[in-house]
């Protein structure tokens, strides 16, 4: 899987935010549907989506994952 749907992306962001709220730090990685996404990759994804929303005025339909450690 190299692309997350908008729903999968939102689920990933919710998990990252929940972890940060509980632990005070961002997780080292996020796992979505068996794919491990490293911290730098998910931060990059969040930055790209935010930039897209600001420039286009809407949410993207999907988000490309640039670096994946592994998928089950």
mmCIF file as Biopython writes it, N, C-alpha, C and O atoms, coordinates in Angstrom:
data_model
#
loop_
_atom_site.group_PDB
_atom_site.id
_atom_site.type_symbol
_atom_site.label_atom_id
_atom_site.label_alt_id
_atom_site.label_comp_id
_atom_site.label_asym_id
_atom_site.label_entity_id
_atom_site.label_seq_id
_atom_site.pdbx_PDB_ins_code
_atom_site.Cartn_x
_atom_site.Cartn_y
_atom_site.Cartn_z
_atom_site.occupancy
_atom_site.B_iso_or_equiv
_atom_site.auth_seq_id
_atom_site.auth_asym_id
_atom_site.pdbx_PDB_model_num
ATOM 1   N N  . UNK A ? 1  ? 0.852   -1.173 0.000  1.0 0.0 1  A 1 
ATOM 2   C CA . UNK A ? 1  ? 0.000   0.000  0.000  1.0 0.0 1  A 1 
ATOM 3   C C  . UNK A ? 1  ? 0.899   1.238  0.000  1.0 0.0 1  A 1 
ATOM 4   O O  . UNK A ? 1  ? 1.697   1.434  0.917  1.0 0.0 1  A 1 
ATOM 5   N N  . UNK A ? 2  ? 0.767   2.055  -1.015 1.0 0.0 2  A 1 
ATOM 6   C CA . UNK A ? 2  ? 1.532   3.291  -1.108 1.0 0.0 2  A 1 
ATOM 7   C C  . UNK A ? 2  ? 0.665   4.524  -0.930 1.0 0.0 2  A 1 
ATOM 8   O O  . UNK A ? 2  ? 1.170   5.645  -0.884 1.0 0.0 2  A 1 
ATOM 9   N N  . UNK A ? 3  ? -0.639  4.315  -0.830 1.0 0.0 3  A 1 
ATOM 10  C CA . UNK A ? 3  ? -1.572  5.430  -0.744 1.0 0.0 3  A 1 
ATOM 11  C C  . UNK A ? 3  ? -2.594  5.149  0.362  1.0 0.0 3  A 1 
ATOM 12  O O  . UNK A ? 3  ? -3.090  4.031  0.498  1.0 0.0 3  A 1 
ATOM 13  N N  . UNK A ? 4  ? -2.895  6.180  1.141  1.0 0.0 4  A 1 
ATOM 14  C CA . UNK A ? 4  ? -3.961  6.085  2.133  1.0 0.0 4  A 1 
ATOM 15  C C  . UNK A ? 4  ? -5.178  6.827  1.609  1.0 0.0 4  A 1 
ATOM 16  O O  . UNK A ? 4  ? -5.061  7.899  1.014  1.0 0.0 4  A 1 
ATOM 17  N N  . UNK A ? 5  ? -6.333  6.251  1.835  1.0 0.0 5  A 1 
ATOM 18  C CA . UNK A ? 5  ? -7.561  6.979  1.533  1.0 0.0 5  A 1 
ATOM 19  C C  . UNK A ? 5  ? -7.705  8.092  2.566  1.0 0.0 5  A 1 
ATOM 20  O O  . UNK A ? 5  ? -7.005  8.101  3.579  1.0 0.0 5  A 1 
ATOM 21  N N  . UNK A ? 6  ? -8.595  9.011  2.311  1.0 0.0 6  A 1 
ATOM 22  C CA . UNK A ? 6  ? -8.817  10.100 3.260  1.0 0.0 6  A 1 
ATOM 23  C C  . UNK A ? 6  ? -9.244  9.547  4.618  1.0 0.0 6  A 1 
ATOM 24  O O  . UNK A ? 6  ? -8.833  10.070 5.653  1.0 0.0 6  A 1 
ATOM 25  N N  . UNK A ? 7  ? -10.064 8.495  4.625  1.0 0.0 7  A 1 
ATOM 26  C CA . UNK A ? 7  ? -10.508 7.888  5.882  1.0 0.0 7  A 1 
ATOM 27  C C  . UNK A ? 7  ? -9.332  7.262  6.635  1.0 0.0 7  A 1 
ATOM 28  O O  . UNK A ? 7  ? -9.217  7.421  7.851  1.0 0.0 7  A 1 
ATOM 29  N N  . UNK A ? 8  ? -8.457  6.553  5.914  1.0 0.0 8  A 1 
ATOM 30  C CA . UNK A ? 8  ? -7.286  5.944  6.549  1.0 0.0 8  A 1 
ATOM 31  C C  . UNK A ? 8  ? -6.348  7.025  7.092  1.0 0.0 8  A 1 
ATOM 32  O O  . UNK A ? 8  ? -5.801  6.890  8.187  1.0 0.0 8  A 1 
ATOM 33  N N  . UNK A ? 9  ? -6.170  8.087  6.322  1.0 0.0 9  A 1 
ATOM 34  C CA . UNK A ? 9  ? -5.322  9.199  6.752  1.0 0.0 9  A 1 
ATOM 35  C C  . UNK A ? 9  ? -5.865  9.816  8.042  1.0 0.0 9  A 1 
ATOM 36  O O  . UNK A ? 9  ? -5.112  10.058 8.985  1.0 0.0 9  A 1 
ATOM 37  N N  . UNK A ? 10 ? -7.162  10.067 8.078  1.0 0.0 10 A 1 
ATOM 38  C CA . UNK A ? 10 ? -7.771  10.646 9.271  1.0 0.0 10 A 1 
ATOM 39  C C  . UNK A ? 10 ? -7.635  9.729  10.478 1.0 0.0 10 A 1 
ATOM 40  O O  . UNK A ? 10 ? -7.404  10.194 11.595 1.0 0.0 10 A 1 
ATOM 41  N N  . UNK A ? 11 ? -7.778  8.426  10.253 1.0 0.0 11 A 1 
ATOM 42  C CA . UNK A ? 11 ? -7.603  7.447  11.327 1.0 0.0 11 A 1 
ATOM 43  C C  . UNK A ? 11 ? -6.170  7.511  11.861 1.0 0.0 11 A 1 
ATOM 44  O O  . UNK A ? 11 ? -5.963  7.486  13.074 1.0 0.0 11 A 1 
ATOM 45  N N  . UNK A ? 12 ? -5.181  7.595  10.966 1.0 0.0 12 A 1 
ATOM 46  C CA . UNK A ? 12 ? -3.788  7.684  11.365 1.0 0.0 12 A 1 
ATOM 47  C C  . UNK A ? 12 ? -3.540  8.943  12.194 1.0 0.0 12 A 1 
ATOM 48  O O  . UNK A ? 12 ? -2.898  8.881  13.243 1.0 0.0 12 A 1 
ATOM 49  N N  . UNK A ? 13 ? -4.047  10.078 11.729 1.0 0.0 13 A 1 
ATOM 50  C CA . UNK A ? 13 ? -3.859  11.340 12.447 1.0 0.0 13 A 1 
ATOM 51  C C  . UNK A ? 13 ? -4.524  11.273 13.822 1.0 0.0 13 A 1 
ATOM 52  O O  . UNK A ? 13 ? -3.949  11.736 14.807 1.0 0.0 13 A 1 
ATOM 53  N N  . UNK A ? 14 ? -5.713  10.708 13.899 1.0 0.0 14 A 1 
ATOM 54  C CA . UNK A ? 14 ? -6.402  10.571 15.190 1.0 0.0 14 A 1 
ATOM 55  C C  . UNK A ? 14 ? -5.570  9.735  16.173 1.0 0.0 14 A 1 
ATOM 56  O O  . UNK A ? 14 ? -5.467  10.078 17.351 1.0 0.0 14 A 1 
ATOM 57  N N  . UNK A ? 15 ? -4.980  8.644  15.685 1.0 0.0 15 A 1 
ATOM 58  C CA . UNK A ? 15 ? -4.162  7.781  16.537 1.0 0.0 15 A 1 
ATOM 59  C C  . UNK A ? 15 ? -2.911  8.513  17.012 1.0 0.0 15 A 1 
ATOM 60  O O  . UNK A ? 15 ? -2.532  8.403  18.178 1.0 0.0 15 A 1 
ATOM 61  N N  . UNK A ? 16 ? -2.272  9.255  16.118 1.0 0.0 16 A 1 
ATOM 62  C CA . UNK A ? 16 ? -1.071  10.016 16.475 1.0 0.0 16 A 1 
ATOM 63  C C  . UNK A ? 16 ? -1.412  11.075 17.524 1.0 0.0 16 A 1 
ATOM 64  O O  . UNK A ? 16 ? -0.683  11.228 18.504 1.0 0.0 16 A 1 
ATOM 65  N N  . UNK A ? 17 ? -2.500  11.798 17.332 1.0 0.0 17 A 1 
ATOM 66  C CA . UNK A ? 17 ? -2.899  12.838 18.283 1.0 0.0 17 A 1 
ATOM 67  C C  . UNK A ? 17 ? -3.265  12.222 19.631 1.0 0.0 17 A 1 
ATOM 68  O O  . UNK A ? 17 ? -2.891  12.756 20.675 1.0 0.0 17 A 1 
ATOM 69  N N  . UNK A ? 18 ? -3.988  11.113 19.619 1.0 0.0 18 A 1 
ATOM 70  C CA . UNK A ? 18 ? -4.355  10.450 20.867 1.0 0.0 18 A 1 
ATOM 71  C C  . UNK A ? 18 ? -3.108  10.001 21.633 1.0 0.0 18 A 1 
ATOM 72  O O  . UNK A ? 18 ? -3.025  10.171 22.850 1.0 0.0 18 A 1 
ATOM 73  N N  . UNK A ? 19 ? -2.143  9.428  20.915 1.0 0.0 19 A 1 
ATOM 74  C CA . UNK A ? 19 ? -0.892  8.991  21.544 1.0 0.0 19 A 1 
ATOM 75  C C  . UNK A ? 19 ? -0.173  10.186 22.158 1.0 0.0 19 A 1 
ATOM 76  O O  . UNK A ? 19 ? 0.298   10.111 23.293 1.0 0.0 19 A 1 
ATOM 77  N N  . UNK A ? 20 ? -0.086  11.291 21.413 1.0 0.0 20 A 1 
ATOM 78  C CA . UNK A ? 20 ? 0.596   12.491 21.913 1.0 0.0 20 A 1 
ATOM 79  C C  . UNK A ? 20 ? -0.104  13.050 23.145 1.0 0.0 20 A 1 
ATOM 80  O O  . UNK A ? 20 ? 0.559   13.476 24.091 1.0 0.0 20 A 1 
ATOM 81  N N  . UNK A ? 21 ? -1.427  13.053 23.145 1.0 0.0 21 A 1 
ATOM 82  C CA . UNK A ? 21 ? -2.174  13.557 24.296 1.0 0.0 21 A 1 
ATOM 83  C C  . UNK A ? 21 ? -1.955  12.689 25.537 1.0 0.0 21 A 1 
ATOM 84  O O  . UNK A ? 21 ? -1.914  13.198 26.657 1.0 0.0 21 A 1 
ATOM 85  N N  . UNK A ? 22 ? -1.814  11.381 25.333 1.0 0.0 22 A 1 
ATOM 86  C CA . UNK A ? 22 ? -1.636  10.469 26.462 1.0 0.0 22 A 1 
ATOM 87  C C  . UNK A ? 22 ? -0.201  10.438 26.969 1.0 0.0 22 A 1 
ATOM 88  O O  . UNK A ? 22 ? 0.028   10.278 28.168 1.0 0.0 22 A 1 
ATOM 89  N N  . UNK A ? 23 ? 0.781   10.591 26.060 1.0 0.0 23 A 1 
ATOM 90  C CA . UNK A ? 23 ? 2.180   10.388 26.418 1.0 0.0 23 A 1 
ATOM 91  C C  . UNK A ? 23 ? 3.048   11.645 26.361 1.0 0.0 23 A 1 
ATOM 92  O O  . UNK A ? 23 ? 4.178   11.645 26.850 1.0 0.0 23 A 1 
ATOM 93  N N  . UNK A ? 24 ? 2.528   12.702 25.772 1.0 0.0 24 A 1 
ATOM 94  C CA . UNK A ? 24 ? 3.281   13.935 25.691 1.0 0.0 24 A 1 
ATOM 95  C C  . UNK A ? 24 ? 4.304   13.995 24.567 1.0 0.0 24 A 1 
ATOM 96  O O  . UNK A ? 24 ? 4.962   15.019 24.388 1.0 0.0 24 A 1 
ATOM 97  N N  . UNK A ? 25 ? 4.448   12.921 23.812 1.0 0.0 25 A 1 
ATOM 98  C CA . UNK A ? 25 ? 5.368   12.884 22.675 1.0 0.0 25 A 1 
ATOM 99  C C  . UNK A ? 25 ? 4.693   12.222 21.489 1.0 0.0 25 A 1 
ATOM 100 O O  . UNK A ? 25 ? 3.716   11.490 21.649 1.0 0.0 25 A 1 
ATOM 101 N N  . UNK A ? 26 ? 5.208   12.476 20.313 1.0 0.0 26 A 1 
ATOM 102 C CA . UNK A ? 26 ? 4.679   11.836 19.111 1.0 0.0 26 A 1 
ATOM 103 C C  . UNK A ? 26 ? 5.208   10.403 19.051 1.0 0.0 26 A 1 
ATOM 104 O O  . UNK A ? 26 ? 6.340   10.149 19.461 1.0 0.0 26 A 1 
ATOM 105 N N  . UNK A ? 27 ? 4.407   9.464  18.547 1.0 0.0 27 A 1 
ATOM 106 C CA . UNK A ? 27 ? 4.885   8.079  18.440 1.0 0.0 27 A 1 
ATOM 107 C C  . UNK A ? 27 ? 5.995   7.965  17.389 1.0 0.0 27 A 1 
ATOM 108 O O  . UNK A ? 27 ? 6.072   8.770  16.461 1.0 0.0 27 A 1 
ATOM 109 N N  . UNK A ? 28 ? 6.849   6.955  17.553 1.0 0.0 28 A 1 
ATOM 110 C CA . UNK A ? 28 ? 7.933   6.722  16.598 1.0 0.0 28 A 1 
ATOM 111 C C  . UNK A ? 28 ? 7.417   6.266  15.241 1.0 0.0 28 A 1 
ATOM 112 O O  . UNK A ? 28 ? 8.084   6.442  14.221 1.0 0.0 28 A 1 
ATOM 113 N N  . UNK A ? 29 ? 6.217   5.675  15.239 1.0 0.0 29 A 1 
ATOM 114 C CA . UNK A ? 29 ? 5.606   5.219  13.992 1.0 0.0 29 A 1 
ATOM 115 C C  . UNK A ? 29 ? 4.105   5.080  14.183 1.0 0.0 29 A 1 
ATOM 116 O O  . UNK A ? 29 ? 3.605   5.047  15.307 1.0 0.0 29 A 1 
ATOM 117 N N  . UNK A ? 30 ? 3.397   5.000  13.066 1.0 0.0 30 A 1 
ATOM 118 C CA . UNK A ? 30 ? 1.956   4.740  13.073 1.0 0.0 30 A 1 
ATOM 119 C C  . UNK A ? 30 ? 1.714   3.488  12.244 1.0 0.0 30 A 1 
ATOM 120 O O  . UNK A ? 30 ? 2.407   3.251  11.254 1.0 0.0 30 A 1 
ATOM 121 N N  . UNK A ? 31 ? 0.740   2.692  12.642 1.0 0.0 31 A 1 
ATOM 122 C CA . UNK A ? 31 ? 0.397   1.487  11.886 1.0 0.0 31 A 1 
ATOM 123 C C  . UNK A ? 31 ? -1.037  1.623  11.399 1.0 0.0 31 A 1 
ATOM 124 O O  . UNK A ? 31 ? -1.963  1.781  12.196 1.0 0.0 31 A 1 
ATOM 125 N N  . UNK A ? 32 ? -1.212  1.561  10.086 1.0 0.0 32 A 1 
ATOM 126 C CA . UNK A ? 32 ? -2.530  1.637  9.469  1.0 0.0 32 A 1 
ATOM 127 C C  . UNK A ? 32 ? -2.686  0.447  8.538  1.0 0.0 32 A 1 
ATOM 128 O O  . UNK A ? 32 ? -1.903  0.273  7.605  1.0 0.0 32 A 1 
ATOM 129 N N  . UNK A ? 33 ? -3.696  -0.369 8.794  1.0 0.0 33 A 1 
ATOM 130 C CA . UNK A ? 33 ? -3.978  -1.556 7.982  1.0 0.0 33 A 1 
ATOM 131 C C  . UNK A ? 33 ? -2.734  -2.403 7.748  1.0 0.0 33 A 1 
ATOM 132 O O  . UNK A ? 33 ? -2.494  -2.876 6.637  1.0 0.0 33 A 1 
ATOM 133 N N  . UNK A ? 34 ? -1.940  -2.591 8.807  1.0 0.0 34 A 1 
ATOM 134 C CA . UNK A ? 34 ? -0.768  -3.452 8.731  1.0 0.0 34 A 1 
ATOM 135 C C  . UNK A ? 34 ? 0.470   -2.804 8.144  1.0 0.0 34 A 1 
ATOM 136 O O  . UNK A ? 34 ? 1.491   -3.477 7.998  1.0 0.0 34 A 1 
ATOM 137 N N  . UNK A ? 35 ? 0.424   -1.531 7.802  1.0 0.0 35 A 1 
ATOM 138 C CA . UNK A ? 35 ? 1.585   -0.824 7.264  1.0 0.0 35 A 1 
ATOM 139 C C  . UNK A ? 35 ? 2.161   0.108  8.325  1.0 0.0 35 A 1 
ATOM 140 O O  . UNK A ? 35 ? 1.450   0.911  8.929  1.0 0.0 35 A 1 
ATOM 141 N N  . UNK A ? 36 ? 3.446   -0.022 8.530  1.0 0.0 36 A 1 
ATOM 142 C CA . UNK A ? 36 ? 4.145   0.816  9.515  1.0 0.0 36 A 1 
ATOM 143 C C  . UNK A ? 36 ? 4.696   2.053  8.806  1.0 0.0 36 A 1 
ATOM 144 O O  . UNK A ? 36 ? 5.460   1.945  7.847  1.0 0.0 36 A 1 
ATOM 145 N N  . UNK A ? 37 ? 4.297   3.220  9.292  1.0 0.0 37 A 1 
ATOM 146 C CA . UNK A ? 37 ? 4.718   4.486  8.711  1.0 0.0 37 A 1 
ATOM 147 C C  . UNK A ? 37 ? 5.561   5.202  9.757  1.0 0.0 37 A 1 
ATOM 148 O O  . UNK A ? 37 ? 5.066   5.553  10.829 1.0 0.0 37 A 1 
ATOM 149 N N  . UNK A ? 38 ? 6.827   5.417  9.447  1.0 0.0 38 A 1 
ATOM 150 C CA . UNK A ? 38 ? 7.747   6.053  10.389 1.0 0.0 38 A 1 
ATOM 151 C C  . UNK A ? 38 ? 7.360   7.500  10.670 1.0 0.0 38 A 1 
ATOM 152 O O  . UNK A ? 38 ? 6.660   8.135  9.881  1.0 0.0 38 A 1 
ATOM 153 N N  . UNK A ? 39 ? 7.826   8.011  11.808 1.0 0.0 39 A 1 
ATOM 154 C CA . UNK A ? 39 ? 7.481   9.340  12.284 1.0 0.0 39 A 1 
ATOM 155 C C  . UNK A ? 39 ? 7.745   10.416 11.228 1.0 0.0 39 A 1 
ATOM 156 O O  . UNK A ? 39 ? 6.868   11.239 10.964 1.0 0.0 39 A 1 
ATOM 157 N N  . UNK A ? 40 ? 8.923   10.426 10.626 1.0 0.0 40 A 1 
ATOM 158 C CA . UNK A ? 40 ? 9.252   11.448 9.641  1.0 0.0 40 A 1 
ATOM 159 C C  . UNK A ? 40 ? 8.291   11.385 8.458  1.0 0.0 40 A 1 
ATOM 160 O O  . UNK A ? 40 ? 7.924   12.421 7.905  1.0 0.0 40 A 1 
ATOM 161 N N  . UNK A ? 41 ? 7.881   10.179 8.064  1.0 0.0 41 A 1 
ATOM 162 C CA . UNK A ? 41 ? 6.964   10.024 6.933  1.0 0.0 41 A 1 
ATOM 163 C C  . UNK A ? 41 ? 5.573   10.540 7.262  1.0 0.0 41 A 1 
ATOM 164 O O  . UNK A ? 41 ? 4.962   11.235 6.450  1.0 0.0 41 A 1 
ATOM 165 N N  . UNK A ? 42 ? 5.059   10.204 8.459  1.0 0.0 42 A 1 
ATOM 166 C CA . UNK A ? 42 ? 3.711   10.687 8.761  1.0 0.0 42 A 1 
ATOM 167 C C  . UNK A ? 42 ? 3.697   12.189 9.014  1.0 0.0 42 A 1 
ATOM 168 O O  . UNK A ? 42 ? 2.704   12.853 8.715  1.0 0.0 42 A 1 
ATOM 169 N N  . UNK A ? 43 ? 4.776   12.735 9.557  1.0 0.0 43 A 1 
ATOM 170 C CA . UNK A ? 43 ? 4.857   14.192 9.716  1.0 0.0 43 A 1 
ATOM 171 C C  . UNK A ? 43 ? 4.856   14.857 8.345  1.0 0.0 43 A 1 
ATOM 172 O O  . UNK A ? 43 ? 4.176   15.862 8.141  1.0 0.0 43 A 1 
ATOM 173 N N  . UNK A ? 44 ? 5.618   14.298 7.402  1.0 0.0 44 A 1 
ATOM 174 C CA . UNK A ? 44 ? 5.661   14.819 6.038  1.0 0.0 44 A 1 
ATOM 175 C C  . UNK A ? 44 ? 4.282   14.758 5.395  1.0 0.0 44 A 1 
ATOM 176 O O  . UNK A ? 44 ? 3.876   15.694 4.706  1.0 0.0 44 A 1 
ATOM 177 N N  . UNK A ? 45 ? 3.560   13.665 5.615  1.0 0.0 45 A 1 
ATOM 178 C CA . UNK A ? 45 ? 2.213   13.518 5.062  1.0 0.0 45 A 1 
ATOM 179 C C  . UNK A ? 45 ? 1.283   14.597 5.611  1.0 0.0 45 A 1 
ATOM 180 O O  . UNK A ? 45 ? 0.521   15.204 4.859  1.0 0.0 45 A 1 
ATOM 181 N N  . UNK A ? 46 ? 1.345   14.833 6.920  1.0 0.0 46 A 1 
ATOM 182 C CA . UNK A ? 46 ? 0.487   15.838 7.545  1.0 0.0 46 A 1 
ATOM 183 C C  . UNK A ? 46 ? 0.797   17.222 6.986  1.0 0.0 46 A 1 
ATOM 184 O O  . UNK A ? 46 ? -0.115  17.999 6.705  1.0 0.0 46 A 1 
ATOM 185 N N  . UNK A ? 47 ? 2.073   17.528 6.826  1.0 0.0 47 A 1 
ATOM 186 C CA . UNK A ? 47 ? 2.463   18.831 6.267  1.0 0.0 47 A 1 
ATOM 187 C C  . UNK A ? 47 ? 1.963   18.993 4.834  1.0 0.0 47 A 1 
ATOM 188 O O  . UNK A ? 47 ? 1.474   20.060 4.463  1.0 0.0 47 A 1 
ATOM 189 N N  . UNK A ? 48 ? 2.085   17.933 4.025  1.0 0.0 48 A 1 
ATOM 190 C CA . UNK A ? 48 ? 1.626   18.008 2.636  1.0 0.0 48 A 1 
ATOM 191 C C  . UNK A ? 48 ? 0.114   18.167 2.543  1.0 0.0 48 A 1 
ATOM 192 O O  . UNK A ? 48 ? -0.380  18.927 1.711  1.0 0.0 48 A 1 
ATOM 193 N N  . UNK A ? 49 ? -0.621  17.456 3.391  1.0 0.0 49 A 1 
ATOM 194 C CA . UNK A ? 49 ? -2.083  17.567 3.374  1.0 0.0 49 A 1 
ATOM 195 C C  . UNK A ? 49 ? -2.507  18.969 3.808  1.0 0.0 49 A 1 
ATOM 196 O O  . UNK A ? 49 ? -3.397  19.564 3.200  1.0 0.0 49 A 1 
ATOM 197 N N  . UNK A ? 50 ? -1.876  19.497 4.854  1.0 0.0 50 A 1 
ATOM 198 C CA . UNK A ? 50 ? -2.214  20.851 5.299  1.0 0.0 50 A 1 
ATOM 199 C C  . UNK A ? 50 ? -1.943  21.867 4.196  1.0 0.0 50 A 1 
ATOM 200 O O  . UNK A ? 50 ? -2.749  22.772 3.980  1.0 0.0 50 A 1 
ATOM 201 N N  . UNK A ? 51 ? -0.823  21.731 3.501  1.0 0.0 51 A 1 
ATOM 202 C CA . UNK A ? 51 ? -0.493  22.634 2.400  1.0 0.0 51 A 1 
ATOM 203 C C  . UNK A ? 51 ? -1.532  22.503 1.279  1.0 0.0 51 A 1 
ATOM 204 O O  . UNK A ? 51 ? -1.960  23.506 0.708  1.0 0.0 51 A 1 
ATOM 205 N N  . UNK A ? 52 ? -1.934  21.278 0.969  1.0 0.0 52 A 1 
ATOM 206 C CA . UNK A ? 52 ? -2.933  21.039 -0.072 1.0 0.0 52 A 1 
ATOM 207 C C  . UNK A ? 52 ? -4.249  21.726 0.280  1.0 0.0 52 A 1 
ATOM 208 O O  . UNK A ? 52 ? -4.862  22.386 -0.560 1.0 0.0 52 A 1 
ATOM 209 N N  . UNK A ? 53 ? -4.673  21.563 1.529  1.0 0.0 53 A 1 
ATOM 210 C CA . UNK A ? 53 ? -5.935  22.170 1.969  1.0 0.0 53 A 1 
ATOM 211 C C  . UNK A ? 53 ? -5.867  23.687 1.855  1.0 0.0 53 A 1 
ATOM 212 O O  . UNK A ? 53 ? -6.820  24.317 1.396  1.0 0.0 53 A 1 
ATOM 213 N N  . UNK A ? 54 ? -4.748  24.279 2.269  1.0 0.0 54 A 1 
ATOM 214 C CA . UNK A ? 54 ? -4.597  25.730 2.187  1.0 0.0 54 A 1 
ATOM 215 C C  . UNK A ? 54 ? -4.611  26.228 0.738  1.0 0.0 54 A 1 
ATOM 216 O O  . UNK A ? 54 ? -5.210  27.261 0.439  1.0 0.0 54 A 1 
ATOM 217 N N  . UNK A ? 55 ? -3.952  25.494 -0.152 1.0 0.0 55 A 1 
ATOM 218 C CA . UNK A ? 55 ? -3.850  25.923 -1.543 1.0 0.0 55 A 1 
ATOM 219 C C  . UNK A ? 55 ? -5.113  25.630 -2.354 1.0 0.0 55 A 1 
ATOM 220 O O  . UNK A ? 55 ? -5.511  26.433 -3.198 1.0 0.0 55 A 1 
ATOM 221 N N  . UNK A ? 56 ? -5.736  24.488 -2.099 1.0 0.0 56 A 1 
ATOM 222 C CA . UNK A ? 56 ? -6.855  24.049 -2.929 1.0 0.0 56 A 1 
ATOM 223 C C  . UNK A ? 56 ? -8.217  24.312 -2.286 1.0 0.0 56 A 1 
ATOM 224 O O  . UNK A ? 56 ? -9.234  24.339 -2.979 1.0 0.0 56 A 1 
ATOM 225 N N  . UNK A ? 57 ? -8.243  24.506 -0.976 1.0 0.0 57 A 1 
ATOM 226 C CA . UNK A ? 57 ? -9.498  24.768 -0.287 1.0 0.0 57 A 1 
ATOM 227 C C  . UNK A ? 57 ? -10.371 23.551 -0.089 1.0 0.0 57 A 1 
ATOM 228 O O  . UNK A ? 57 ? -11.570 23.673 0.162  1.0 0.0 57 A 1 
ATOM 229 N N  . UNK A ? 58 ? -9.776  22.377 -0.199 1.0 0.0 58 A 1 
ATOM 230 C CA . UNK A ? 58 ? -10.528 21.132 0.006  1.0 0.0 58 A 1 
ATOM 231 C C  . UNK A ? 58 ? -9.574  20.040 0.460  1.0 0.0 58 A 1 
ATOM 232 O O  . UNK A ? 58 ? -8.356  20.204 0.393  1.0 0.0 58 A 1 
ATOM 233 N N  . UNK A ? 59 ? -10.131 18.921 0.924  1.0 0.0 59 A 1 
ATOM 234 C CA . UNK A ? 59 ? -9.323  17.777 1.333  1.0 0.0 59 A 1 
ATOM 235 C C  . UNK A ? 59 ? -8.908  16.961 0.107  1.0 0.0 59 A 1 
ATOM 236 O O  . UNK A ? 59 ? -9.647  16.903 -0.875 1.0 0.0 59 A 1 
ATOM 237 N N  . UNK A ? 60 ? -7.741  16.336 0.156  1.0 0.0 60 A 1 
ATOM 238 C CA . UNK A ? 60 ? -7.367  15.434 -0.940 1.0 0.0 60 A 1 
ATOM 239 C C  . UNK A ? 60 ? -8.190  14.153 -0.858 1.0 0.0 60 A 1 
ATOM 240 O O  . UNK A ? 60 ? -8.693  13.805 0.211  1.0 0.0 60 A 1 
ATOM 241 N N  . UNK A ? 61 ? -8.328  13.461 -1.964 1.0 0.0 61 A 1 
ATOM 242 C CA . UNK A ? 61 ? -9.053  12.180 -1.960 1.0 0.0 61 A 1 
ATOM 243 C C  . UNK A ? 61 ? -8.203  11.070 -1.361 1.0 0.0 61 A 1 
ATOM 244 O O  . UNK A ? 61 ? -8.721  10.135 -0.750 1.0 0.0 61 A 1 
ATOM 245 N N  . UNK A ? 62 ? -6.884  11.186 -1.544 1.0 0.0 62 A 1 
ATOM 246 C CA . UNK A ? 62 ? -5.955  10.199 -1.010 1.0 0.0 62 A 1 
ATOM 247 C C  . UNK A ? 62 ? -4.634  10.889 -0.711 1.0 0.0 62 A 1 
ATOM 248 O O  . UNK A ? 62 ? -4.381  12.010 -1.154 1.0 0.0 62 A 1 
ATOM 249 N N  . UNK A ? 63 ? -3.786  10.184 0.061  1.0 0.0 63 A 1 
ATOM 250 C CA . UNK A ? 63 ? -2.494  10.740 0.458  1.0 0.0 63 A 1 
ATOM 251 C C  . UNK A ? 63 ? -1.425  9.691  0.175  1.0 0.0 63 A 1 
ATOM 252 O O  . UNK A ? 63 ? -1.532  8.550  0.622  1.0 0.0 63 A 1 
ATOM 253 N N  . UNK A ? 64 ? -0.401  10.081 -0.564 1.0 0.0 64 A 1 
ATOM 254 C CA . UNK A ? 64 ? 0.692   9.168  -0.892 1.0 0.0 64 A 1 
ATOM 255 C C  . UNK A ? 64 ? 1.624   9.017  0.307  1.0 0.0 64 A 1 
ATOM 256 O O  . UNK A ? 64 ? 1.969   9.994  0.971  1.0 0.0 64 A 1 
ATOM 257 N N  . UNK A ? 65 ? 2.024   7.774  0.570  1.0 0.0 65 A 1 
ATOM 258 C CA . UNK A ? 65 ? 2.995   7.486  1.617  1.0 0.0 65 A 1 
ATOM 259 C C  . UNK A ? 65 ? 4.344   7.415  0.924  1.0 0.0 65 A 1 
ATOM 260 O O  . UNK A ? 65 ? 4.540   6.591  0.032  1.0 0.0 65 A 1 
ATOM 261 N N  . UNK A ? 66 ? 5.280   8.274  1.326  1.0 0.0 66 A 1 
ATOM 262 C CA . UNK A ? 66 ? 6.557   8.337  0.631  1.0 0.0 66 A 1 
ATOM 263 C C  . UNK A ? 66 ? 7.551   7.292  1.108  1.0 0.0 66 A 1 
ATOM 264 O O  . UNK A ? 66 ? 8.415   6.878  0.334  1.0 0.0 66 A 1 
ATOM 265 N N  . UNK A ? 67 ? 7.458   6.852  2.357  1.0 0.0 67 A 1 
ATOM 266 C CA . UNK A ? 67 ? 8.422   5.889  2.880  1.0 0.0 67 A 1 
ATOM 267 C C  . UNK A ? 67 ? 7.722   4.954  3.848  1.0 0.0 67 A 1 
ATOM 268 O O  . UNK A ? 67 ? 7.214   5.385  4.883  1.0 0.0 67 A 1 
ATOM 269 N N  . UNK A ? 68 ? 7.694   3.673  3.509  1.0 0.0 68 A 1 
ATOM 270 C CA . UNK A ? 68 ? 7.022   2.673  4.340  1.0 0.0 68 A 1 
ATOM 271 C C  . UNK A ? 68 ? 8.059   1.656  4.813  1.0 0.0 68 A 1 
ATOM 272 O O  . UNK A ? 68 ? 8.857   1.167  4.013  1.0 0.0 68 A 1 
ATOM 273 N N  . UNK A ? 69 ? 8.054   1.335  6.109  1.0 0.0 69 A 1 
ATOM 274 C CA . UNK A ? 69 ? 8.974   0.309  6.614  1.0 0.0 69 A 1 
ATOM 275 C C  . UNK A ? 69 ? 8.538   -1.086 6.178  1.0 0.0 69 A 1 
ATOM 276 O O  . UNK A ? 69 ? 9.331   -1.839 5.613  1.0 0.0 69 A 1 
ATOM 277 N N  . UNK A ? 70 ? 7.291   -1.426 6.437  1.0 0.0 70 A 1 
ATOM 278 C CA . UNK A ? 70 ? 6.797   -2.727 6.000  1.0 0.0 70 A 1 
ATOM 279 C C  . UNK A ? 70 ? 5.270   -2.749 6.021  1.0 0.0 70 A 1 
ATOM 280 O O  . UNK A ? 70 ? 4.631   -1.965 6.724  1.0 0.0 70 A 1 
ATOM 281 N N  . UNK A ? 71 ? 4.711   -3.648 5.250  1.0 0.0 71 A 1 
ATOM 282 C CA . UNK A ? 71 ? 3.271   -3.898 5.255  1.0 0.0 71 A 1 
ATOM 283 C C  . UNK A ? 71 ? 3.051   -5.382 5.436  1.0 0.0 71 A 1 
ATOM 284 O O  . UNK A ? 71 ? 3.768   -6.212 4.877  1.0 0.0 71 A 1 
ATOM 285 N N  . UNK A ? 72 ? 2.045   -5.698 6.228  1.0 0.0 72 A 1 
ATOM 286 C CA . UNK A ? 72 ? 1.710   -7.119 6.460  1.0 0.0 72 A 1 
ATOM 287 C C  . UNK A ? 72 ? 0.671   -7.540 5.455  1.0 0.0 72 A 1 
ATOM 288 O O  . UNK A ? 72 ? 0.239   -8.692 5.461  1.0 0.0 72 A 1 
#
